[in-house]
Amino acid sequence: MEGDSRFQVILFETGAVDDDVQSWKNASTLIKARLEQGINVVAVLVREPTTQAFFELLHLTVWPELSERVQEVLGEYRKLAKNVLSDGNAEYPAKATIESQLAALGDMFSDKNLGDITPLKFSNQCDLIHTTVATEYFKKQPFHFQYVDTYSFLKPDDFKVVSSIADARFKDQFLRIKEAREPTCFLMHGTYSVEADSVSPVSVEVLAALMACKLRCPAMEIVQPRMGPFMLDPDVVVATSARLVRRLSHREALELRSRSQGWEVSPVLIKLLQDANIPLTYIWSKKPFDVRLDIVSRSATPASEGPQPLLICHKDDLAVVIVEKLSDSKDASFTSTVFGFFDRHKVDPLLISNTATSIAVTVELVPNAMVDPMVAFNRLLKDLRGNYRVTVIEKCTAVTLVGRQLSGVMYQLGPALELMKTHKIHQAMLSESNFTLTYVVDSGVSRKLIGRLYDAVFKDTPVDTQVFGLSVEEYRPLLRPWRVHDVELRFSKPQPLVWEDNAAKAATESKPQEVSWWRTRRAELVELATQQSPVFAYNVQSFRDAIHALRKEVTAVDRVFYAIKANPHPDILRLFFEENVGFECVSIGELQHVLGLFPGMPGSRILFTPNFVARHEYEAAFRAGANVTVDNVHPLRHWPDTFKGREVFLRIDPGRGEGHHKHVRTGGKSSKFGISQTDAALVAELVKQAGATVVGLHAHLGSGNLTPELWGETAAQLSSLFSHFPHVRALDLGGGLGVKYREDDSPLDLSEVNNLISSWRSSSPHKVELWLEPGRFLVARAGVLLAKVTQLKTKEGTTFVGIDAGFNSLVRPTMYDSYHHIVNLSRLDEPAAITAEVVGPICESGDVLGHNRKLPATQEGDVVLVDTAGAYGRSMSSNYNMRLPAIEVFLS
């Protein structure tokens, strides 16, 4: 059916015309432009649903508070009227009318009327005030204008059955619009449907869509206060290269509902327009002629071949409920029974995955003024737990990639999902339509996952300018720093994670960025590598800075022991000795190394934490006066004489491991470390029989952790065993404090580590010392590996940059899939020109220091720098292939 070009429906959404005068001017300018084109405009005005304000008022039971809040609401409407209509004068058109309407609104909350007030009455009165302001404003504009009273031909109940609005009342008004003799703006205010005591604005969108269909409009427009959507939400993760989405199909728009960047796309509206083949354009109220999103029929979208990712969005405040059968018995009704509980308590699943014996369901737990979802959720859990084994994972976020043929991009997501090696994906689902790919993860890691997914699917992909518009960087002047919305929220939101494209852009953050020490010593390092390569170069001041930062921020810890396995170089140990740091040793060789460097040092400054060592190592450690840790029942049971009269620490298995790779996670039933907590009573008896005393408990989750909660959680877990070991006077919270290896990593928040440990300490009745044993944290950032380029090779599209350092110098990338930032130090300021595998000379396919690294045009003899190599570099090196590893040089 061909459209009637004489008509255009424009829906002005919540906030698009508010107390900001410029937004009203923009609305008027847009309408005037359409009228000058000979188009009749049906402007449908929708004011923000006032349900939230209504229930806030009803919850104020103390009259002074209620009266004060009512006056605030009235004041907000007075501000709206004055800003829009007054032109700077105290008097303005319809002031008396508006004051009368405000008085009626206030009277609803008087003693005599308070019992009769309903959401519908309150909403209609607010709508009436807003419409009066709009009518008076548009009367003053230089175009023909008519007001159409929506309530004269539509009632709220009409929207319960969409077809019912085609009755006689609608036809009369419809003909009035159709028979307009000259281009006219017809203003219709929004009306609201009422269902289950809630007020919903969906009916306003339906009204606008139906008007567009009845008038056979060639298009419909929605003016809104949001600029988006971008490839990713700048309110959450800021990537300045992320582009605005400017074109979608109706089907793709349906995938955005309740998902993307604050958008609430009505599926009814989209479906009506899709069936009528009417395009829809979203317009940003601040720039109505510049920032647009077109939603068109599939046939009108660019005919791109293959997959087309469009954007990444997220949903917070989720929980994953895992329901398992109590036995393996066959129960044909298991699934239907479980979802019967969900239906009964009106808890709607967002994602569902199931096996024959378990079901995982993701649900949303967003509170609002009328409903506390936790009430229904807790009732649901109570019923489920009466019949099944139930596990609940709270504080989850769904991260969703929206696009077309997304199964075709899954192979690109490997680098992004490396992040999840140290975190759990609770659910993953590719929709049947192939339009959405969703991962449900812990909220704490969600923003970083969004950034990684953006890098994987968008960052280096050619931009289709028919689908995408300008970038965040190009729109920056239009944005309040990283704000897409113009809505002032009453609650605080976390600051967006800045996902910058290079170090220079990170300077846009208000917080100064840390500059790697090697950038300021570039010339010195290039000269050093020219003379001797490969070489580990250490910045002495960085060692001191690390221990000073730790002591300054983590004041809740009493003693620090450096885990010397990270880097046992004598000069590093001497520096830490001067800083009054103790030493954690895991072998008799490390113990003797420390004692040889510092003869006469009190043994109490040594923490000996062996694992599966021979009896004589324990005996040597006791003779040295060290604090000795036992992490197995075997030594106590079979060598009781070794421990007679001795004070010991026990290493407890925390039951789970945390760390950057499975090989460094040191907890859980499959880990060789620690004593199971279930064996606490047995160990207490063996200690007693041996005549020993447990004076400390120790646990270590793993290495390279950036989650601040872990050490406070460890303290709480260890303290639960005090009843078995009443003489404990110290808790060793382990090490594992991580550092940034990737430029986009967020550093470990030491102040939060301290807050969480202090919180446990202040709440615990047990007064004990707290110890920490960092290794990597104190030395990793102080060291870099320098190497020279030996050869270059390109083979069937893959480029290799060969250097004279291999995994005999730095084994972490091969052994742990670890990432180290790599730069061409000789050409640091030149732009990236190649994507290469950075490889060493070792005769193994695994001798790769970095995959897919962007480097400038590189030549033989250039100096390459591998960053953050001060920990587990030289200490894990070897002479494999009879090649000497990199030497070590200290820079004062």
BELZIFEN-V348103 format. One record per residue. N is the residue number from 1. SS is DSSP state (H for helix, E for strand, L for the rest). PHI is phi in whole degrees, -180 to 180 (NA if undefined). OMEGA is omega as a letter, one per 20 degrees, with the letter a starting at -180 (NA if undefined). Layout:
N;SS;PHI;OMEGA
N;SS;PHI;OMEGA
This chain:
1;L;NA;a
2;L;-74;a
3;L;-74;r
4;L;-95;a
5;L;-72;r
6;L;-81;a
7;E;-130;r
8;E;-146;r
9;E;-101;r
10;E;-123;r
11;E;-99;r
12;E;-95;a
13;L;-80;r
14;L;-45;r
15;L;83;r
16;L;-69;r
17;L;-128;a
18;L;-127;a
19;L;-83;r
20;L;-83;a
21;H;-59;a
22;H;-62;r
23;H;-66;r
24;H;-68;r
25;H;-63;r
26;H;-64;r
27;H;-62;r
28;H;-63;r
29;H;-62;r
30;H;-65;r
31;H;-63;a
32;H;-60;r
33;H;-63;r
34;H;-69;r
35;H;-64;r
36;H;-67;r
37;L;-85;a
38;L;81;a
39;L;-106;r
40;E;-74;a
41;E;-110;r
42;E;-100;a
43;E;-95;r
44;E;-101;a
45;E;-105;r
46;L;-124;r
47;L;-89;a
48;L;-54;r
49;L;-54;a
50;L;-98;a
51;H;-57;a
52;H;-59;r
53;H;-62;a
54;H;-60;a
55;H;-73;r
56;H;-60;a
57;H;-67;a
58;H;-66;r
59;L;-78;r
60;L;-88;a
61;L;-86;r
62;L;-86;a
63;H;-56;a
64;H;-58;r
65;H;-68;r
66;H;-62;a
67;H;-61;a
68;H;-65;a
69;H;-70;r
70;H;-60;r
71;H;-65;r
72;H;-65;r
73;H;-62;r
74;H;-62;r
75;H;-64;r
76;H;-64;r
77;H;-72;r
78;H;-64;r
79;H;-63;r
80;H;-57;a
81;H;-64;a
82;H;-66;a
83;H;-63;a
84;H;-86;a
85;H;-111;a
86;L;-81;a
87;L;53;r
88;L;86;a
89;L;-97;r
90;L;-69;r
91;L;-101;r
92;L;-153;a
93;L;-57;r
94;L;66;a
95;H;-59;a
96;H;-63;r
97;H;-62;a
98;H;-66;r
99;H;-63;r
100;H;-65;r
101;H;-66;r
102;H;-66;r
103;H;-63;r
104;H;-65;r
105;H;-64;r
106;H;-66;a
107;H;-67;r
108;L;-59;a
109;L;-102;r
110;L;-76;a
111;L;-57;a
112;L;-75;a
113;L;-109;a
114;L;-60;a
115;L;-74;a
116;L;-100;a
117;L;-69;r
118;L;-131;r
119;H;-57;a
120;H;-66;r
121;H;-61;a
122;H;-62;a
123;H;-65;a
124;H;-62;a
125;H;-68;r
126;H;-62;r
127;H;-62;r
128;H;-62;r
129;H;-64;a
130;H;-63;a
131;H;-67;r
132;H;-60;r
133;H;-61;a
134;H;-63;a
135;H;-61;a
136;H;-65;a
137;H;-68;a
138;H;-71;r
139;H;-60;a
140;L;-83;a
141;L;-84;a
142;L;-82;r
143;L;-155;r
144;L;-70;a
145;E;-141;r
146;E;-136;r
147;E;-97;r
148;E;-111;a
149;L;-76;a
150;H;-57;a
151;H;-68;r
152;H;-74;r
153;L;-133;r
154;L;-132;r
155;L;-119;a
156;H;-52;a
157;H;-67;a
158;H;-60;a
159;H;-82;r
160;H;-70;r
161;L;-125;a
162;H;-57;a
163;H;-65;a
164;H;-69;a
165;H;-79;r
166;H;-89;a
167;L;-85;a
168;H;-62;a
169;H;-59;a
170;H;-66;a
171;H;-62;r
172;H;-61;a
173;H;-69;r
174;H;-61;r
175;H;-65;r
176;H;-59;r
177;H;-73;a
178;H;-63;a
179;L;-94;r
180;L;-59;a
181;L;-86;r
182;L;-141;a
183;L;-54;a
184;L;-136;r
185;E;-95;r
186;E;-100;a
187;E;-96;r
188;E;-124;r
189;E;-83;a
190;L;-70;r
191;L;-126;a
192;L;-124;r
193;E;-90;a
194;E;-120;a
195;E;-149;r
196;L;54;r
197;L;62;r
198;E;-120;r
199;E;-110;a
200;E;-123;r
201;L;-86;a
202;H;-58;a
203;H;-61;r
204;H;-67;r
205;H;-64;r
206;H;-64;r
207;H;-57;a
208;H;-62;a
209;H;-65;r
210;H;-66;r
211;H;-61;r
212;H;-62;r
213;H;-68;a
214;H;-65;a
215;L;-84;a
216;L;53;a
217;L;-65;r
218;L;-71;r
219;E;-164;r
220;E;-132;a
221;E;-126;r
222;E;-124;r
223;E;-96;a
224;E;-139;a
225;L;-85;a
226;L;-109;a
227;L;-82;a
228;L;-63;j
229;L;-91;r
230;E;-92;r
231;L;-55;r
232;E;-145;a
233;L;-76;a
234;L;-66;r
235;L;-74;a
236;L;-118;r
237;E;-134;a
238;E;-99;r
239;L;-122;a
240;L;-66;r
241;L;-88;a
242;L;-63;a
243;E;-106;r
244;E;-74;r
245;E;-79;a
246;L;-120;a
247;E;-154;r
248;E;-138;r
249;E;-87;r
250;H;-56;a
251;H;-63;r
252;H;-66;r
253;H;-64;r
254;H;-63;r
255;L;-71;a
256;L;-86;a
257;L;-61;r
258;L;59;a
259;L;-114;b
260;L;-108;r
261;L;51;r
262;L;83;a
263;L;-77;r
264;L;-126;a
265;L;-80;a
266;L;-77;r
267;H;-64;r
268;H;-66;r
269;H;-59;a
270;H;-61;a
271;H;-66;r
272;H;-60;a
273;H;-70;r
274;H;-64;a
275;H;-64;r
276;L;-90;a
277;L;56;r
278;L;-105;r
279;E;-67;r
280;E;-126;r
281;E;-122;r
282;E;-90;a
283;E;-123;r
284;E;-80;a
285;H;-62;a
286;H;-76;a
287;H;-137;a
288;L;-67;a
289;L;-105;a
290;L;-116;a
291;L;-114;a
292;E;-140;r
293;E;-130;a
294;E;-96;r
295;E;-114;a
296;E;-129;r
297;L;-67;a
298;H;-59;a
299;H;-69;a
300;H;-95;r
301;L;-82;a
302;L;-57;a
303;L;-83;a
304;L;-80;r
305;L;-86;r
306;L;78;a
307;L;-65;r
308;E;-141;r
309;E;-64;a
310;E;-114;a
311;E;-164;r
312;E;-118;r
313;E;-132;a
314;E;-149;r
315;E;-139;a
316;E;-91;r
317;E;59;r
318;E;-112;r
319;E;-136;r
320;E;-107;r
321;E;-108;r
322;E;-108;a
323;E;-111;a
324;E;-124;r
325;L;-65;r
326;L;-78;r
327;L;-145;a
328;L;-87;a
329;L;-64;r
330;L;-74;a
331;L;-136;a
332;L;-64;a
333;L;-97;a
334;H;-54;a
335;H;-64;a
336;H;-65;r
337;H;-67;r
338;H;-60;a
339;H;-74;r
340;H;-64;r
341;H;-64;r
342;H;-62;r
343;H;-64;a
344;H;-61;a
345;L;-98;r
346;L;55;r
347;L;-105;a
348;L;-90;r
349;E;-72;r
350;E;-95;r
351;E;-135;a
352;E;-136;r
353;E;-140;a
354;E;-152;r
355;L;-123;a
356;L;-68;a
357;L;-119;a
358;E;-151;r
359;E;-135;r
360;E;-112;a
361;E;-130;r
362;E;-98;a
363;E;-128;a
364;E;-99;a
365;L;-125;a
366;L;-92;r
367;L;-76;r
368;L;-140;a
369;L;-67;a
370;L;-98;a
371;L;-131;r
372;L;-100;a
373;H;-63;a
374;H;-67;r
375;H;-64;r
376;H;-65;a
377;H;-64;r
378;H;-67;r
379;H;-66;r
380;H;-61;a
381;H;-62;r
382;H;-61;r
383;H;-68;a
384;H;-64;a
385;H;-69;r
386;L;-75;a
387;L;-129;a
388;L;-140;r
389;E;-85;a
390;E;-124;r
391;E;-119;a
392;E;-119;r
393;E;-113;a
394;E;-97;r
395;E;54;r
396;E;-111;r
397;E;-135;r
398;E;-94;r
399;E;-105;a
400;E;-122;r
401;E;-94;a
402;E;-111;r
403;E;174;r
404;E;-121;r
405;L;50;a
406;H;-70;r
407;H;-60;a
408;H;-78;r
409;H;-109;a
410;H;-63;r
411;H;-66;a
412;H;-81;a
413;H;-87;a
414;H;-52;r
415;H;-60;r
416;H;-67;a
417;H;-80;r
418;H;-57;r
419;H;-56;a
420;H;-83;r
421;H;-63;a
422;H;-107;r
423;L;-139;a
424;L;-103;r
425;E;-95;a
426;E;-78;r
427;E;-149;r
428;E;-139;a
429;E;-151;r
430;E;-100;a
431;L;-66;a
432;L;-60;a
433;L;-74;a
434;L;67;a
435;L;-98;a
436;E;-137;r
437;E;-127;a
438;E;-122;r
439;E;-121;r
440;E;-101;a
441;E;-134;r
442;E;-62;a
443;H;-59;a
444;H;-63;a
445;H;-108;a
446;H;-64;a
447;H;-67;r
448;H;-67;r
449;H;-64;r
450;H;-59;r
451;H;-62;a
452;H;-67;r
453;H;-64;r
454;H;-60;r
455;H;-58;a
456;H;-71;a
457;H;-110;a
458;H;-119;a
459;H;-58;a
460;L;-114;a
461;L;-97;r
462;L;-55;a
463;L;-89;r
464;L;-84;a
465;L;-71;r
466;L;-77;a
467;L;-100;a
468;E;-118;r
469;E;-102;a
470;E;-74;a
471;E;-94;r
472;H;-57;r
473;H;-59;a
474;H;-75;r
475;H;-92;a
476;H;-49;a
477;H;-62;a
478;H;-89;a
479;L;-102;r
480;E;-71;a
481;L;-29;r
482;L;66;r
483;E;-103;r
484;L;-92;a
485;L;-93;r
486;L;-109;a
487;L;-92;r
488;L;-85;a
489;L;-86;a
490;L;-87;r
491;L;-121;a
492;L;-81;r
493;L;-120;r
494;L;-64;r
495;L;-66;a
496;L;-65;r
497;E;-77;a
498;E;-81;a
499;L;-111;a
500;L;-82;a
501;L;-90;r
502;L;-162;a
503;L;-64;a
504;L;-65;a
505;H;-70;r
506;H;-63;r
507;H;-67;r
508;H;-72;r
509;L;-68;r
510;L;-70;a
511;L;-83;a
512;L;-60;a
513;L;-91;r
514;L;-70;r
515;L;-100;r
516;L;-58;a
517;H;-58;a
518;H;-71;r
519;H;-67;a
520;H;-83;a
521;L;-121;a
522;H;-58;a
523;H;-60;r
524;H;-63;a
525;H;-71;r
526;H;-62;r
527;H;-64;r
528;H;-61;a
529;H;-69;r
530;H;-65;a
531;H;-85;a
532;L;-148;a
533;L;-146;j
534;L;-82;a
535;E;-152;r
536;E;-86;r
537;E;-111;a
538;E;-116;r
539;E;-94;a
540;H;-59;a
541;H;-64;a
542;H;-64;r
543;H;-62;a
544;H;-66;a
545;H;-59;a
546;H;-68;a
547;H;-69;r
548;H;-67;r
549;H;-63;a
550;H;-62;a
551;H;-70;r
552;H;-70;a
553;H;-89;a
554;L;-102;a
555;L;-79;a
556;L;-74;a
557;L;-95;a
558;L;-87;a
559;E;-136;r
560;E;-120;r
561;E;-118;r
562;E;-78;r
563;E;-77;a
564;H;-71;r
565;H;-62;r
566;H;-63;r
567;L;-170;a
568;L;-92;a
569;L;-57;a
570;H;-54;a
571;H;-66;r
572;H;-69;r
573;H;-65;r
574;H;-64;r
575;H;-63;a
576;H;-71;r
577;H;-60;r
578;H;-64;r
579;L;-87;r
580;L;62;r
581;L;-93;r
582;E;-83;a
583;E;-131;r
584;E;-101;a
585;E;-119;a
586;L;-113;a
587;L;-147;r
588;H;-68;r
589;H;-64;r
590;H;-64;r
591;H;-61;r
592;H;-67;r
593;H;-61;a
594;H;-68;a
595;H;-64;r
596;H;-69;r
597;H;-77;a
598;L;-130;r
599;L;-62;a
600;L;87;r
601;L;-67;r
602;L;-57;r
603;H;-61;a
604;H;-65;r
605;H;-87;r
606;E;-116;r
607;E;-115;a
608;E;-103;a
609;L;-125;a
610;L;-80;r
611;L;-147;r
612;L;55;r
613;L;-101;r
614;L;-74;a
615;H;-59;a
616;H;-67;r
617;H;-70;r
618;H;-61;a
619;H;-64;r
620;H;-67;r
621;H;-66;r
622;H;-63;r
623;H;-62;r
624;L;-80;r
625;L;80;a
626;L;-74;r
627;E;-78;a
628;E;-105;r
629;E;-108;r
630;E;-111;a
631;L;-122;a
632;L;-156;r
633;H;-72;a
634;H;-52;a
635;H;-61;a
636;H;-70;a
637;H;-77;a
638;H;-104;a
639;L;-127;a
640;H;-59;a
641;H;-64;r
642;H;-62;a
643;H;-106;a
644;L;-61;r
645;L;75;a
646;L;-98;r
647;E;-100;a
648;E;-133;r
649;E;-102;r
650;E;-113;r
651;E;-90;a
652;E;-102;r
653;L;-75;a
654;L;-72;r
655;L;94;r
656;L;-154;r
657;L;-117;r
658;L;-135;r
659;L;165;a
660;L;-77;a
661;L;-158;a
662;H;-60;a
663;H;-76;r
664;H;-114;r
665;E;-92;a
666;L;-112;r
667;L;-139;a
668;L;103;a
669;L;-66;a
670;L;-91;r
671;L;-88;a
672;L;-79;a
673;L;-96;r
674;L;88;r
675;E;-100;r
676;L;-62;r
677;H;-63;r
678;H;-70;r
679;H;-96;a
680;H;-58;a
681;H;-65;r
682;H;-63;a
683;H;-64;r
684;H;-59;r
685;H;-70;r
686;H;-65;r
687;H;-62;r
688;H;-63;a
689;H;-65;a
690;H;-78;a
691;L;79;r
692;L;-101;r
693;E;-132;r
694;E;-86;a
695;E;-111;r
696;E;-154;r
697;E;-120;a
698;E;-136;r
699;L;-147;a
700;L;-142;a
701;L;-78;a
702;E;154;a
703;L;-113;r
704;L;73;a
705;E;-91;r
706;L;-117;a
707;L;-97;a
708;L;-70;a
709;H;-72;a
710;H;-61;a
711;H;-77;r
712;H;-66;r
713;H;-65;r
714;H;-63;r
715;H;-60;a
716;H;-64;a
717;H;-67;r
718;H;-65;a
719;H;-66;r
720;L;-69;a
721;L;-100;a
722;L;-59;a
723;L;-65;r
724;L;-83;a
725;L;-132;a
726;L;-72;a
727;L;-99;a
728;L;-64;r
729;L;-124;r
730;E;-150;r
731;E;-116;r
732;E;-96;a
733;L;-83;r
734;L;80;r
735;L;-120;r
736;L;84;r
737;E;-67;a
738;L;-87;r
739;L;-130;r
740;L;-74;r
741;L;-103;r
742;L;-95;r
743;L;-64;a
744;L;-92;r
745;L;-67;r
746;L;-87;a
747;L;-67;r
748;L;-62;a
749;L;-83;a
750;H;-65;r
751;H;-65;r
752;H;-73;r
753;H;-54;a
754;H;-64;a
755;H;-60;a
756;H;-73;r
757;H;-67;a
758;H;-63;r
759;H;-61;r
760;H;-63;a
761;H;-61;a
762;H;-71;a
763;H;-93;a
764;L;-90;r
765;L;-77;a
766;L;-92;r
767;L;-98;a
768;L;-132;r
769;E;-77;r
770;E;-117;a
771;E;-115;r
772;E;-137;a
773;L;-130;r
774;L;-72;r
775;L;-125;a
776;H;-51;a
777;H;-59;a
778;H;-85;a
779;H;-129;a
780;H;-60;a
781;H;-74;a
782;H;-78;a
783;E;-118;r
784;E;-132;r
785;E;-105;r
786;E;-106;r
787;E;-148;r
788;E;-103;r
789;E;-72;a
790;E;-102;a
791;E;-151;r
792;E;-128;a
793;E;-149;r
794;E;-124;a
795;E;-136;r
796;L;51;r
797;L;92;r
798;E;-103;r
799;E;-102;r
800;E;-118;r
801;E;-112;a
802;E;-93;r
803;E;-127;a
804;L;-90;r
805;L;-119;r
806;L;-124;a
807;L;-74;r
808;L;-72;r
809;L;-98;a
810;L;-136;a
811;L;-91;a
812;H;-57;r
813;H;-60;a
814;H;-77;a
815;H;-81;a
816;H;-119;a
817;L;55;a
818;L;-76;r
819;L;-101;r
820;L;-126;r
821;L;-65;a
822;E;-125;r
823;E;-132;r
824;E;-88;a
825;H;-68;r
826;H;-69;a
827;H;-130;a
828;L;-60;a
829;L;-94;a
830;L;-88;a
831;L;-71;r
832;L;-64;a
833;L;-129;a
834;E;-136;r
835;E;-116;a
836;E;-137;r
837;E;-88;r
838;E;-97;a
839;E;-126;r
840;L;-106;a
841;L;-94;a
842;L;-73;a
843;L;-81;r
844;L;-152;r
845;L;-64;a
846;L;-81;a
847;L;-81;a
848;E;-124;r
849;E;-89;r
850;E;-162;r
851;E;-98;r
852;E;51;a
853;E;-93;r
854;E;-87;a
855;E;-135;r
856;L;-69;r
857;L;-58;a
858;L;-103;a
859;L;-129;r
860;L;-55;r
861;L;93;r
862;L;-62;r
863;E;-94;r
864;E;-105;r
865;E;-114;r
866;E;-105;a
867;L;-83;r
868;L;54;a
869;L;-114;a
870;L;-77;a
871;L;-117;r
872;L;56;r
873;L;-102;r
874;H;-62;a
875;H;-67;r
876;H;-110;a
877;L;-78;a
878;L;-152;r
879;L;-103;a
880;H;-56;a
881;H;64;a
882;H;58;r
883;L;-104;r
884;L;-72;r
885;L;-74;a
886;L;-61;r
887;E;-78;a
888;E;-119;r
889;E;-133;r
890;E;-101;r
891;E;-105;a
892;L;-73;NA
